[in-house]
Amino acid sequence: MERRNAWTTYNAEELKKLNAINEDYKKCLDAGKTERECIALTIERAEAAGYKNIKDVIKSGEKVQAGDKIYAVCMNKMIAMFNMGTKPLEEGMNILGAHIDSPRIDVKQNPLYENEEFAYLDTHYYGGIKKYQWVTIPLAIHGVIVKKDGTVVNVNIGEKGEDPVFVITDLLIHLASKQMDKKAAGVVEGENLDLLIGSRPIEQDESLEKKEKEAVKANVMNLLKEYYDVEEEDFISAELEIVPAGKARDCGFDRSIVLAYGQDDRVCAFTSLFAMLDVEKTERTACCILVDKEEIGSVGATGMHSRFFENIVAELVALTEGESDLKVRRALMNSTMLSSDVSAAYDPMYAEVFEKRSSAFFGKGLVFNKFTGSRGKSGSNDANAEYLAKIRQAMDSQDVSYQFAELGKVDAGGGGTIAYIMANYGMEVIDSGVAVLSMHAPWEATSKADVYEAYKGYKAFIEEMK
């Protein structure tokens, strides 16, 4: 079925809105390159829009009622926001869900070492990456170092114009004959993804008999002590993420594309956030949940498999109608959800892995995937036809450009989302999101039209689903 190109439908006023949404989106991408940064940004915007921390609500003994705006945070890496509706919670919620973690390279807990007068940080990659894509590009370090006394040191090096950047080196082409014969997965080994961070030895008194053996490493630690007041042992209690350095940029002569790191899945997360903050009073409670760890299986306390979301719903039921395990179960089962994650945009340069009739296309709007998984729909939530009809009605009622697709040819591969996890509660769930070129690469590309239509679609879902 042919879908319209959304760019052909806009008048001057809509183009103005589209540009405003995308400028804000790029700012969010720049400010939120890690999960912690995304949560800090979300809290700031939520509180400015009148949302209250559920911990403060519980502590004050307030009753929660229709129109109240509540948020809850888990370990600074996961957040759930609620705009309380006029209907009881047990009648269900309209939920927007997306993940805020992205493929990257993590610093290990004993990382700093010197080798032939080069200083390195030892690393371990996170999520599905093509390792060869991460060599020779400018990289930045984001994260936190937590000292034994509990002091949290925020780290962000490589983003400002005056900052140094870092790099993972590659073998020169002149000596790479054997490397070039390797399969792509082994061209760069995981243990060779170590970050080059220095080469200058610390200044030493030449008259001293005992000199620093690892003078480059010592110089790096001297600088870290000077600027951050940390010791080498503090790396043990640190979370440092290596990400591409640089800001989100317009791409193309027509500036129709956003090129940036981490658009899987922050393009869905930030557009969900924008929609959530723009919604006023609702009949059904609106919810936006942004989660961690999707790229490695949604595990851990901040992944969708955790009980965090369920526990917060239980707290809200207690604050509105009194404690009731049954009402919590009903609230979850009666809910509807968009499990928002990116989809693969049809790329004519690699047409052989796509089935064109069932592909997502750039510029044709919000993408719905009835199922994801791999090959025989393995590991997939498969949405009901009745629910798809309601989704179509909601989108059409607010003139949202949208398309239905699947991730590549049946036997070409596949991927999963958080949809099947939430479907375990018995709620209606469908995968939705934005079509992305070069997914999981250090720099990913999205259509500005699709970013705008995702925002419109998420807002329509909250307002129209009854």
N, C-alpha and C positions, 0 to 999 in steps of 0.2 A: 504494500500500500504506500503510495507516494505521499510524503508529508511536505508541507510548505517550508521554505527557508524563512526563518523568523525575521531576518533583516528586511524582507520585502513588505512586512506588515506594519512597520513603525511610522508614526507621524513625528513631527518635530518635538512634540511634548514627550512622547515615549522615548525618543532618542536621548533627550535630556536626562530622563530618569535612568535610562540604561547606563549612560556615562557616569552619573553620580554613584550608582550602585557599584560599578566596576572600580571607580577610584577609591571608594571606601574599602572594597574587597582587597585591592592591592595593598592598601595601608595595613589591613589586618594580616595579610600574608607576611609582610615585612616585620610586624610586631609579634607574630606568633609562629616562630619556626620550630618550637618544641611544644610538648604537651603543657608543661608548666606555664609557658608564656601565653598559650591559647587560653588557659583557665584564668590567668590574671587579667587578660584583656576582656574576657567574657564577664567576669565578676564586676569589673569597672563599668562596663556598659549596662549590665543588668541593674546594678545599684543606682546608676543615673536614671534608669527607667522606672525606679520605684520598687525593685525586688528586694526582699529581706532575706537574710540568712536564717534558715530554719532553726539553727541552734539558738539564735537570739529570740525567735518566736517561742520556742519551747521554754526557754529560761524565763521569759516574761509572763508565761501563763496565758498568752493571748489565744483566743479562739480564731481559727481560720475560717473565712467566709468568702462568698462569691466576690470576685473582683480583686482579691488579694493576690499578690505576686511573691512567690517563694522560690528560693534556690537552695541547693545543698551541694557540698563539695566533698570529694573523697581524695585524700592524699595529694591535693593540688594537681591532680591529673585527670579528674573526671567530674562532671557537673550535671545536675539535673535541675531544670527550671520549670516552674508550674505557674500558669495563669488560671486561677481557680474559676470554674464555670458556675452557672446557676444550677445545673443538674448535680445530683449527688455523685460523688466519686465512684460509687459502686456501679453506676451506669456506664462507666468507661471514660477513657481519655482519647484525645487525638494526639499522637506522639510523633515527633520528628526525632530521628536518631541518626547520628553520624559519628565517625571516629576522627580523632585529632592527632593520632600518631602517624608518622610517615617513615618510609624506608630511609635509613641513614647509617652512620658508622658511630659506634659507641666506644668510649675510652674505657679500658680495663681498670681493675682496682689496684694493680701494681704496674703502672704503665710507663713510667719515665725511665729511659735507659740511654746509654751512649754507645755508639758503634763507629769506630774509626773517625772519631771527632765530629760526628753528627749526633744531635740529640733528637730522640723520637718519643712519641707516645704510642704504646702498644694498643691495638684496637680489636674490636669484634663487631662485624656488621650486624645490623638489625633489619629484619624483614627481607623481602625478595628483591635483590638488586643484581644488575649485571656489573660485576666487580670492575671490569675494565673501564666502565664509564666514569669511575670516581678518581682516576689517576690524572695528574697534571692540571686539574682545575683548581681555582682559588677556593679555599675552604675556611670556614669560620668555626669557632668553638662556642657553644652555648651550654648553659646548665648551672648547677649549683655545687659548691663544695661546703660540706657541713663539718665544722670543727667539733672537737670533743666537748666543748662547753655549750654546744647547741647553736653557736653563731652560724648563720647561713650567709655564705658569700656568693652573690650572683655573678656569673661569668658570661660575658658577651664580647668576644674578641674577633674582629674581622669584618664587621659590618660598616663601621664609620670610615670615611675617606682617609683619615689619618691612622687607622688601625693597621697593624701587620695582618697578613693572611697566612695560611698554612697550605701544605701541599703533600700529596702522595706521589712519589716519583714513579716513572716508568722507564723501561729499558729503551735505549736509543735504537732507532731502526737499523743502524749500521751493524749492530751486534745481535739482532733479534731473529735470526733465521730459524732457530729452533722454537722460539716463542711463537712465531707466526704460523708454525705448523700445528699448534695446539688447538683443541676445541675452545670455543669462546668461554665456556665455564671455567677453563683452567689457564687462560692467558695470564690472568693475575690471580695468584693464590690469596686466600683469605688472610693468611699470616703475613703477607707482604703489603697489606693495606695500612701499614704504620705511618703515622703522621710526622713529617719532618718539621721540627719546631725550632731548630737553631744549629749554628755551626761555629759560634765565636766563643773561645775559651775565656774563663774568668781571669781578670787581671791578678797576677801573683807577684810577690816579691821574689826576685831571682836569687837573692842572697839566702833564702830559706832552704834548709836541707830537705825538709818534708814538704812536698808540693802536692796539690790536688791531682789525683790520677785521672779523674773524669772531669776535666776542667770545663767542658762545654755544658755537660749536665749541671755542674755546680753553678755556672753562670745563669742558666735557665731558672734554677731554684732560687737564686739570689734575686732575680727579677720578680718571680712569683711572690717571694717574701716581701719585697719592696711594695708591689702594687696591690697585693691581695692579703698579705699577712698570713700566708699558709705555709705549712711544712710538707715535706714529701709524704709523710704518713697520712696527711689529710686526704690524699687521693682515695684512700680506702673507703671513706664515707663521702664520695662524690658521685654525682651523675652528670657527666659531661658528654654532650652529643656533638658530633662533627657533621656539619651541614654545608651546602654550597654557600659561599659568600656572595652577597649582592642582593639588590632589590628586585621585586616584581617589575616587569617591563611590558610595555606595549610591543606587540610583534606584528610585522607586516606594514607595507606602505600605507594601508588603509586603517591601521591601528585597530583591527578587528579581533585580535588575539591577545590573551594574557599569557606571558611566558614567566614561569616562576617555579621555585622549589615548593614541594609539599602540597600541591593541589589535590592529590589523593591523600586524604579525603577532605582537606580543609575547604575546598570549593563547596562541598555539601554542608560542612559544619558552619561556615560563616554565613552562607545564604540562609540556612535554617535559623541561625541566630538573628539575622536581620528580620526575617519573617516573624519570628517569635516576639521580638521587641516592638514590632509595628502593629501587632494584634491587640485590640482593646478588649472589651467584654465579650465573653463567649458563653454558649450554653454548656457545651462539654468542656471540661478542663483541658486546656492546651498544655503540652509538655514538650520540652526540647532537652534531649540528653546527648551529651558529647562525651565520648568514651576513649579510653586508651587501649593499647595492646591488640588492636584488631589485626595488625600486620603479622603478629606471631601467634594468632589463634584465639584472641579475646580472653586470654587467661589472666590469672592474678587478681588482686584486690581491686584494681582499677580497670579491668577488662569487663566486657559485657556478661561473662559467665559468673561474675561475682554477685553477691546478694545485695549489693548497695542499693540498686534501684528499687528492688522489692521492699527493702527495709524503709526507704524514704516514703514509699507509697503507704506503708503501714503507719508511719508517723503521721502522715497527712489524714488518713482515715481516722486515727485517734484524735487529731486536732479538730476535725469537722463533725464527726458522727459518733465518736467514742470507739474504744478499741474493739475490733472485730476481725478475727482471722478470715472469716467467711467473706466479709465485705472487701477485704484486701484481694482475695482470690477473684471475686466478681469484678472488681475494678480492673484488674489485669486482663481477665478473660474477655471482658466487654470492650476493651480498647481496640483502636485501629492505629496502625503505624506505617509510616514511610521509613523503611530502613535505607537511609540515603548513603550511597557509595557510588564512586565513579564507574563509568562504563568505558569500554574501549571504542574510541572513535574510528570509523572506517578510514583506513589509510591507503590510498591508491598505490603508494610505493610498496606496500606489502599485501596486496589484494588477495594473494593465495591463501591466507589464513582466515579470511572473512567469508561469510555467506551473505551476499549483498542484500538480499531481501529481508534479512533479519538483523541487519547491522544498525548501530547508532551512528548518526551523521552529525558532523559539525554544523552548528547554526540552525538545527531543526528542533531545538527545544529540549525540555526536560525528558530524560530517558527513564522508562519503566522496564524492568526485567521481571517477567512473570516468575522466572526461576533463574538461579545461577548454578553453582556447583561445577562439576566437570563431567565430560562424556555423558554417561547415563543419568544426568542430573544428580550425581553423587554429592552429598553434603549440602543439599539445596533446600530452601523453603520454596514451595510451589504454590503461588497464591491462587485462591478460589476465583472462579469466573464471576461469581456474584460480586465479589469485592472489586474486581477489575471494572465492572460496569459502574459501580459507585465512584471509583476513581475517575473514570472518563467523564461522568456527569459533573463532578467537582471541578475538574480542569476546564471543561467546556463552559461552565457557568461563569468563569472569570477570564475567558478567552486566553488561556495559557497554551502556548505552542508545546506539544509533547509528542513523543514517539515511543513505540515499543520495540525492544531489541533483545538480542542475546549476545553472549561474549564469544564471538568467533565461531568457527566451524565446530561441529559436534565433536570430532576427534582431535581438534587442534590443541586443546588444553582446558583452561577454565579457571575459576576463582570463586571465593566465598565471601560472605558478609556477615553482619550480626543478625540478619533476618531470622534464621532458623532458631536462634537462641531465644528471641522474644516470642516466636511462634510457639515455643514450648508451653507458654501460659494459656494457649488456646485463642489468643487474639489474632485478628486479621492483620497480616503483614505483607508488604510487597517491597521489593528493591526498587529504588529510584535514584537518580543522580544525574551527573553531567558527563558528557562524552569528552574523553581526554586523549590527546595524542602524546606518544612517548611516555605512557604511564610507568611509574616507578623509576624513571630516569632522574638524574639530578635536576634537570629542568623539564617541566611538563607544560603542555600547551592546552588552553581551553578557549572556546569562543565566548566573546563578551555577550553575545546574544543568549547563549545557553546559561551563562551566569545569571543574567537578568530573568530569564524564563524559570530558572530554578527557584529564585526568590519568589516570583509570582506564584509558582506552583505550590510551594510550601505554605505560603500564606493562604492560598485557596483551599488547601487541604484542611488547615486548622479551622477556617471559617465555614466551609461548606459541608464537611462530613458530620452527619447527625447521628 
